[in-house]
């Protein structure tokens, strides 16, 4: 028998577990999926926007894997904590696969970034997704103008949530506190700003088009900014996504600006390009007042260069969405420049030499790139390496019961039955509020619910 620990229950972790139990070469594999949170699914639960129900339905596929008889979910287990470091995990498991994602966001590195009212989009997403680490976060949304820096899918999600009516979000699993704050929101203008051109934006066309279908919301683009992009006039040489994005933006630029009939005052989403943030203006007492941007221009090599022209965009809320970054994992080597763990086909490398029985998959392996489905081939590559090493790994003696060993180390694992109890509690909470399922937003209530499973 080969006993494997997968650290992380997001898509990369679950796809790794699936690849291990579905292969035929090594039939007697037991997989323990460990997660710091008491809930599974990673960013599918805590990163996908609540109004993207089709993408969130992927949880059903992940659930099927976690209910496999040779897959054991153990939430509320913090790998790397005292007594649960890599040496201790290797006493419990023949192999350990780290699928921990990219836990932090990138910073702008500009003056004023830390002023009140300036936040990471990651924190905002965690708040409206009911991540228990964000239970004390507060976004009052009293700003009239919000500035989202970045033009990827997370930036689009944040802009859409700020512009969408609370009544539309009431049917989602958004926590009650966030829903109430959005109902009281005074935001009228949402600015989404990128330092490069529309052909280089990282959002997908489906996400982009959604902005144009929000009731009572106008999407405004500036034809003169789009025209700065060399590929704008003839996008035929772009990849398919870039070409479709340019076509959508061109359609918006050419249409007359009209509010939908009966929409009232409405909201506006401004898509701006070729603007690089250089300073967040404001003070510690009153918070953010504006963001100063430098106009950029294509440099002919796929990048941009500053022009020395500046523009201030007024705003009282700033959300940066300029990418994620991996963080060092206890006991593992780490490439600070890339924010990843060095590896060869998923085998962790220390000074160029494979660490026996230690592997990586997902963002901590390849960086924060790709969509959810990208994790599947990534996991299969790592699994193939692990299976090649299986005969050598299976020879080690292990502790008899890894769950008991985790408890002796001070952990209180939440098993699959505990997660099912959390699901039931969230459904009941939603019924009490007159809504569908509503997420429990804090650690105490999640763990209290898990304990009801016995």
Residue, then its C-alpha position, 0 to 999 in steps of 0.5 A: x500500500x502507498x499512503x499519500x498526503x495531498x496538501x490543499x483541497x482546491x482543484x490542483x489538490x483534488x485533481x492530484x487525488x483523482x489521478x492517483x486513485x484512478x490509475x491502475x499501475x499502483x492499485x493500493x493507494x490511499x490519499x489523505x487530502x489535508x487542508x488548513x480550512x475546515x471546508x474543501x474546494x479552495x478557490x472554487x469556494x473562496x475565489x469564484x465570484x458568488x454570481x458565477x454559479x456555473x463555475x461554482x457547480x464544479x464543486x460537484x465534480x470535486x465532491x465526487x473525488x473527495x467521496x471516493x472510498x480511498x480518498x480521505x478529506x481532513x480539514x482544519x489541519x495546518x501543514x507546517x505547524x509545530x508537529x506537522x512539519x515535513x519530517x513529521x508528515x513523512x513519518x505518516x505518509x510515503x509521499x507528500x504533494x503540496x498543492x497550496x496555490x499562491x496565497x498572497x497578492x502582489x503589491x504595486x510598490x507605489x507611494x500611498x498604497x497603504x492608505x485607508x481605503x486602499x486594499x488588495x482585490x484578494x482581501x475584497x474577494x475573501x470578504x464577499x466569499x466568506x473566507x473565515x480569515x476575512x471575518x473581521x474585514x469591513x468594506x462599508x462602500x461609502x465611496x462614490x468612485x472605486x478604482x480597480x487596478x488591473x485588467x484580469x478576471x479577478x479585476x472584472x469580478x470585483x468591478x462586476x460585484x461593485x456594480x451589480x445590484x444587491x437584489x441580484x446577489x441575494x440568490x447567491x451564497x454571499x454572506x449576509x454581512x457583505x450582501x448588506x454592505x453592497x445593498x447600502x453601497x453608494x458606488x456610482x463609478x467603477x474604474x478598471x485600469x490597465x497599464x497596457x493595451x486591450x489586446x494584452x488584457x488578461x480577462x477572458x471574453x466571457x467575463x468581459x461580456x458580462x460587464x455589458x449585461x449588468x442591468x442599469x450599468x453603462x460600460x464606457x471605453x475611450x476609442x482614442x485609448x483603444x487606438x493606441x494598441x497596434x493590434x486594435x485596428x487589425x486583431x487578426x494576428x492575436x490569439x483567439x481570446x485577445x481577438x474576441x476581447x478587442x471585438x467586444x471593446x470595439x463594439x462598446x466604443x462605437x455604440x452611443x452611450x445610453x442608459x437603459x430605460x427605467x434604470x434610474x441613476x445607474x452605475x458606470x464601469x469605465x475601462x481604461x488602458x495605457x495608464x500606469x499607477x504611480x501614486x495613491x493620493x490622500x492622507x491617513x486621516x481621510x483616506x484615499x482621494x485619488x490615484x495618479x496614473x502615468x500615460x504609457x505607450x507601446x514600446x514595440x517589444x510587447x511592453x510599455x514605456x512611460x510618456x511623462x503625461x499624468x492623469x488623476x482619477x478621483x476615487x475613495x476606494x482602491x482595489x489592486x488586482x495585479x496578480x498572486x504570488x506563492x509563499x515559502x512552505x516550511x521545509x521546502x526550497x523556494x524560488x523567491x524570484x518566481x514565487x514557486x518551489x523548484x521542481x522537475x516534472x513535479x519532483x521537488x528539487x533542493x540544490x538540483x537534487x530531487x527530495x525523495x517523496x516530496x512533490x508539488x502541483x498547481x500554482x506553487x509548482x508553475x506560478x499563478x497562471x491558467x484557468x481551473x482546468x489547467x490544473x488537471x494536466x499539471x496534476x497528471x504530470x506530478x502524479x506520473x512522477x510519483x508513480x514512477x517513484x512508488x516502488x522506492x517510496x512504499x518500502x518505508x514503515x509509517x505510523x499506523x494511523x495518520x489521523x491519530x498522529x495528527x491529533x497527537x500533534x495538536x491538530x483537530x481534523x475535520x473529516x468529510x462528515x464534518x464538512x457535510x455538517x457545515x453544508x447542512x448548517x449553511x443551508x439552515x442559515x439560509x432558510x432562516x434568512x429567507x435565502x438559499x444556502x448562505x456561507x458561514x463567515x467565521x472560524x467559530x461557526x464553521x467549527x461549531x457546525x463541524x462538531x455536530x457531525x459527532 
